[in-house]
């Protein structure tokens, strides 16, 4: 049977930034893969919701219509990401770890699409950092 540390190492090795994951993921006593997956998804959901709120705030402040459109697109991407993370949690709770991975991957794609929207426009540093953290936790 795998220890909590073994599960954490395995889970974090599949993220974009394993060292961030290892630093961030708490060590629950007696945690199994499902418990650790729950913690990981919850942390990512929290970060995705914070990023979504940041996007809403930045959109309200933006005066450039092009930038407002990019923020609007990002808001939709993060709405989809949060929905995919909810579905990932449901899949995990039912023991469907392949489904969980597929939905987590879809959430990561949603985050990346937001990032891609800023290729021709400078992105706000706060959003860049928040978006990066969500992507790296997935």
N, C-alpha and C positions, 0 to 999 in steps of 0.2 A: 504494500500500500504506500502511495506517495505521501510525503510530508507536505505541510503547508508551504515550506520553502521550495520544494520541488514543483508544486503547482504554480507558485508565483513565478518561478524561473521559466516554466513552460509557457505560461500565459504572456509574460512580458517579452519573451523571445519572438512572439508573433506580432508585436506592435512595431510602429515605425521608429520609436525611440525607446528601446528596451531599458536604457539606464534611467530615463525619466520615469518609466513605469515602475521600475524597482524602487526608486526613491519615493514614489507617490503612493503605491499600493500598500495599505496597512497590513499588518500581519495578525489576522484574527486567530485566536487560540482554537485549535481543533477545526480549522477551516478546510473544507474540501473544495473540489473544483467548482462546484455549483455556487458555494458561498463566495469564493473569490471572484467568480464571474459576475455575480450580483454586485459586489463591491466595485468592480471595474466598470461595469455598465452604469451604475449609479454615479460614479465620479465623472464619467464621460458625459452623462446626461446633464449633470450640474454645470459642467464647463460649457456644454453646447447651449444650454439655456442662458447662461451669462453672456455668451458670445452673441446670441440672438438679441438679448436686451441691449447690448452695446451697439449692434447694427441698427436697431430701432432709434437709439439715441443719436447716433451719427447721421442717420438719414434725416432726422428732424433738423439737424444743424446745417446740413449741406445746402449750399445755394446753387451749385452747378447741377443742371438737370441730368447731365450724363452720370455724374456721381450718384445722384438720387436713384437713377435707374439701376446702377450697379448695386447699391444698398438694397433696393427692392428685390433684385434677383437673389442676393445673399440671404435676405430674410426668408424667401421661399426655400432656398437650399437648406437653411437651418431648420425650418419647419419640417422639411422632409427628413433631415438627419435625426431630429428628435423623435419623429414618428418611427423611423427605422430602428432607433435605439429602444423604443418601447416594444417593438416587435421582436427585437433581439432578446430582450428580457423575457418576453412571453415564451419564445422558443426555448430558451435556456431552462425556464421553470418547468417546461414539459419534457425536458431531457433531450431536446433536439439541438445538439451542439453544432451540427452542420448548418442548420437554419439560423442559429445564433450568429455563427461566423459570417454567413451570407448577409444578414441584416447589418451587422457591424461594419462589414466591408462597404455596403451601400451607404451607410452613414459617413464613412470616410470619404467616399466619392462625392457625396453632397458637400462636404467641407472643402474638398479640393476644387470643386466647380466654383465655389464662392471665391476662393483664392485666385483662380484663373481669370475671373472677371476683372481683376485689377491689373492685367498685364500691360495695358496701355495707359493706365491712370495710376498715379501714386496712391497707394493705399495708406490709410491712417495707421500709424505705428501700433496703437492699441489693438486695432482689429487684426493686424498682421500677427501680433503675439498671441492673441486669444485664439485665432484660427489655427495657428501652428500647434498650440497646446492640445486642442481638440483632435487634430489629425494625428499627433504623436501618441495620444492615449489610445487610439484605436488600433 
